[in-house]
């Protein structure tokens, strides 16, 4: 079983210097890199407040959307499209903190209520229970590893 130190080293090795060329927003968030997809149930950035205040003040239709919080999150993701990641940190609660060359930070948190996983790196996106390289199922419960280990052999996927 990989240790937390080897897991973060593997995640850093996979992400630092890389960029995503596509993203998706639905009931979660997906970042499409050349060889894998980083998915998260939630995304947090300090830039969301700035974006929200600008958009809400100038685009009244925002008030009539089903998920107005997704607008700012989508804008943050768009701002980092094709921008290399310069740093990746695994926080004490197992959240991932991504820092991009344009100074934007995105945190993939682990305090999202009523979910059975928080973030994952998979080959093609989707449910990490079906298969993944590495996934955070709960704070302090990270299974798998990058790049050679897989949680396909973990107790989650017998």
C-alpha positions as CSV (number, residue, x, y, z in Angstrom):
1,X,0.0,0.0,0.0
2,X,1.5,3.4,-1.0
3,X,2.3,5.8,1.8
4,X,0.9,9.4,1.9
5,X,4.4,10.7,1.0
6,X,4.7,8.4,-2.1
7,X,1.1,9.3,-3.0
8,X,1.7,13.1,-3.0
9,X,5.0,12.6,-4.8
10,X,3.2,10.6,-7.5
11,X,0.4,13.2,-7.8
12,X,3.0,16.0,-8.0
13,X,4.9,14.1,-10.7
14,X,1.7,13.6,-12.7
15,X,0.4,17.2,-12.4
16,X,3.3,19.7,-11.9
17,X,4.3,21.1,-15.3
18,X,1.2,19.7,-16.9
19,X,-2.0,21.5,-18.0
20,X,-5.6,20.5,-18.8
21,X,-6.9,21.1,-22.3
22,X,-10.6,20.5,-21.5
23,X,-12.8,20.7,-18.5
24,X,-16.4,19.7,-17.6
25,X,-18.8,21.1,-15.1
26,X,-21.9,19.1,-14.0
27,X,-22.5,17.6,-10.5
28,X,-18.8,17.8,-10.2
29,X,-15.7,19.0,-12.0
30,X,-13.4,17.3,-14.4
31,X,-10.0,18.4,-15.7
32,X,-8.9,16.6,-18.8
33,X,-5.1,16.1,-19.0
34,X,-3.3,14.3,-21.9
35,X,-3.2,10.9,-20.2
36,X,-5.8,11.1,-17.4
37,X,-8.7,13.0,-15.9
38,X,-8.7,14.7,-12.5
39,X,-12.2,14.8,-11.1
40,X,-13.6,16.4,-8.0
41,X,-17.0,16.7,-6.3
42,X,-16.3,20.3,-5.4
43,X,-13.9,23.1,-6.3
44,X,-13.0,26.2,-4.3
45,X,-10.9,29.2,-5.3
46,X,-10.5,32.6,-3.7
47,X,-11.2,34.1,-7.1
48,X,-14.8,32.9,-7.0
49,X,-15.9,35.9,-4.9
50,X,-14.4,38.4,-7.3
51,X,-15.9,36.7,-10.4
52,X,-19.3,36.4,-8.7
53,X,-19.4,40.1,-7.7
54,X,-18.5,41.2,-11.3
55,X,-21.0,38.8,-13.0
56,X,-23.9,39.3,-10.7
57,X,-23.6,43.1,-11.0
58,X,-23.4,43.1,-14.8
59,X,-25.4,40.0,-15.9
60,X,-28.9,39.9,-14.4
61,X,-29.7,36.5,-15.9
62,X,-27.4,34.9,-13.3
63,X,-30.2,35.2,-10.8
64,X,-32.3,32.8,-12.9
65,X,-29.8,30.0,-13.3
66,X,-30.2,26.6,-11.5
67,X,-26.7,26.7,-10.1
68,X,-25.3,30.2,-9.9
69,X,-22.3,29.1,-7.9
70,X,-21.1,27.0,-10.9
71,X,-20.7,30.2,-13.0
72,X,-17.8,31.5,-11.0
73,X,-16.3,28.0,-10.6
74,X,-16.5,27.6,-14.4
75,X,-14.8,30.9,-15.0
76,X,-11.9,29.9,-12.6
77,X,-11.5,26.6,-14.6
78,X,-11.6,28.5,-17.9
79,X,-8.9,30.9,-16.6
80,X,-6.6,28.0,-16.0
81,X,-7.3,26.1,-19.3
82,X,-3.9,25.3,-21.0
83,X,-2.0,26.9,-18.0
84,X,0.6,24.7,-16.4
85,X,0.4,23.7,-12.8
86,X,3.4,24.9,-10.8
87,X,2.6,23.4,-7.4
88,X,0.5,20.7,-5.9
89,X,0.0,20.3,-2.1
90,X,-1.9,17.6,-0.2
91,X,-3.4,19.4,2.8
92,X,-3.9,17.9,6.3
93,X,-7.5,17.1,5.5
94,X,-6.5,15.3,2.2
95,X,-7.7,18.3,0.0
96,X,-5.6,18.9,-3.1
97,X,-4.3,22.4,-3.6
98,X,-3.3,23.3,-7.2
99,X,-1.4,26.4,-8.1
100,X,-1.1,27.5,-11.7
101,X,1.5,29.7,-13.4
102,X,-1.1,32.5,-13.7
103,X,-1.2,32.6,-9.8
104,X,-4.7,31.0,-9.6
105,X,-5.2,28.5,-6.9
106,X,-7.9,25.8,-6.9
107,X,-8.6,23.6,-3.9
108,X,-10.3,20.2,-4.3
109,X,-11.8,19.9,-0.8
110,X,-12.7,16.8,1.3
111,X,-15.5,18.4,3.3
112,X,-18.2,18.1,0.7
113,X,-21.3,16.6,2.5
114,X,-23.1,13.5,1.3
115,X,-20.6,12.2,-1.2
116,X,-18.8,8.8,-1.3
117,X,-15.6,10.2,-2.9
118,X,-14.0,13.7,-3.1
119,X,-11.4,13.7,-5.8
120,X,-9.8,11.1,-8.1
121,X,-7.4,10.6,-11.0
122,X,-8.8,8.2,-13.5
123,X,-8.1,7.2,-17.1
124,X,-11.2,8.7,-18.6
125,X,-13.2,10.4,-15.8
126,X,-16.1,8.9,-14.0
127,X,-16.6,6.9,-10.8
128,X,-13.4,6.0,-9.1
129,X,-15.1,2.9,-7.7
130,X,-15.0,1.5,-11.2
131,X,-11.3,2.1,-11.5
132,X,-8.8,4.8,-10.8
133,X,-5.1,5.5,-10.4
134,X,-5.7,7.3,-7.1
135,X,-8.7,8.6,-5.2
136,X,-9.7,10.3,-2.0
137,X,-12.8,8.6,-0.6
138,X,-12.7,10.6,2.8
139,X,-10.3,12.8,4.7
140,X,-7.2,10.6,5.4
141,X,-8.6,7.8,3.1
142,X,-6.6,8.1,-0.1
143,X,-6.3,4.9,-2.1
144,X,-4.0,4.0,-5.0
145,X,-1.0,5.8,-6.2
146,X,0.5,7.5,-9.3
147,X,1.8,6.7,-11.8
148,X,2.3,2.9,-11.5
149,X,0.0,1.9,-8.7
150,X,-3.8,1.6,-9.1
151,X,-6.7,1.3,-6.8
152,X,-8.1,-1.2,-9.2
153,X,-6.5,-3.8,-6.8
154,X,-7.7,-2.1,-3.6
155,X,-10.4,-3.4,-1.3
156,X,-12.8,-1.0,-3.0
157,X,-12.4,-2.9,-6.3
158,X,-12.0,-6.6,-5.5
